């Protein structure tokens, strides 16, 4: 299967779109103070699964952008 490289802006756009169409009842369950911990964990897992659905074919890594390099993992500091 061919993998697609993404810029940080593309990743932000995909995330924003998935969050915009996510089922609202999942957010409501996460924000309610009286939800049991196991229900909250299951809801969080369902929301993450919904948001990341279809991302297996994406190759998310540091790619050059107009502002420099967008790092998927922050570079280490002081390891010269």
C-alpha positions as CSV (number, residue, x, y, z in Angstrom):
1,X,0.0,0.0,0.0
2,X,1.3,3.5,-0.8
3,X,1.7,5.8,2.1
4,X,1.0,9.5,2.0
5,X,3.4,12.1,3.5
6,X,1.7,15.0,5.3
7,X,2.7,18.5,6.2
8,X,1.8,19.7,9.7
9,X,-0.9,22.0,8.2
10,X,-2.5,19.0,6.4
11,X,-2.5,17.1,9.6
12,X,-4.1,20.0,11.5
13,X,-6.8,20.3,8.8
14,X,-7.6,16.6,8.9
15,X,-7.8,16.7,12.7
16,X,-10.1,19.8,12.6
17,X,-12.4,18.1,10.1
18,X,-12.6,14.9,12.1
19,X,-13.3,16.8,15.3
20,X,-16.0,18.9,13.6
21,X,-17.9,15.8,12.6
22,X,-17.3,13.7,15.7
23,X,-20.4,12.5,17.6
24,X,-21.3,15.2,20.1
25,X,-22.4,12.7,22.7
26,X,-18.8,11.5,23.1
27,X,-17.7,15.0,24.1
28,X,-20.7,15.4,26.4
29,X,-19.7,12.1,28.2
30,X,-16.1,13.3,28.6
31,X,-17.2,16.6,30.1
32,X,-19.8,15.3,32.5
33,X,-18.4,15.3,36.1
34,X,-20.4,12.2,37.2
35,X,-19.4,9.7,34.5
36,X,-17.7,6.6,35.9
37,X,-14.0,6.3,35.2
38,X,-14.4,3.1,33.1
39,X,-17.1,4.8,31.0
40,X,-14.9,7.8,30.5
41,X,-12.0,5.6,29.4
42,X,-14.2,3.7,26.9
43,X,-15.6,7.0,25.6
44,X,-12.1,8.5,25.2
45,X,-11.0,5.3,23.3
46,X,-14.0,5.5,21.0
47,X,-13.3,9.2,20.2
48,X,-9.7,8.5,19.5
49,X,-10.7,5.6,17.2
50,X,-13.1,7.8,15.4
51,X,-10.6,10.7,14.9
52,X,-7.8,8.4,13.7
53,X,-9.9,6.2,11.5
54,X,-8.1,5.7,8.1
55,X,-4.8,7.2,9.3
56,X,-3.0,3.9,8.9
57,X,-2.1,4.8,5.3
58,X,-0.6,8.2,6.3
59,X,3.2,8.7,6.8
60,X,3.4,11.4,9.4
61,X,7.0,12.6,9.7
62,X,9.1,15.8,9.6
63,X,8.7,17.4,6.2
64,X,10.0,20.8,5.1
65,X,7.5,23.6,5.3
66,X,7.6,27.3,4.5
67,X,8.6,28.1,8.1
68,X,11.4,25.5,8.3
69,X,10.9,21.9,9.4
70,X,7.8,20.6,11.1
71,X,9.0,18.0,13.6
72,X,6.8,15.0,14.5
73,X,9.2,14.5,17.5
74,X,10.9,17.5,19.1
75,X,14.6,17.6,18.4
76,X,16.9,16.8,21.3
77,X,18.6,19.9,22.8
78,X,22.2,20.1,23.9
79,X,23.3,16.7,22.5
80,X,26.2,18.1,20.4
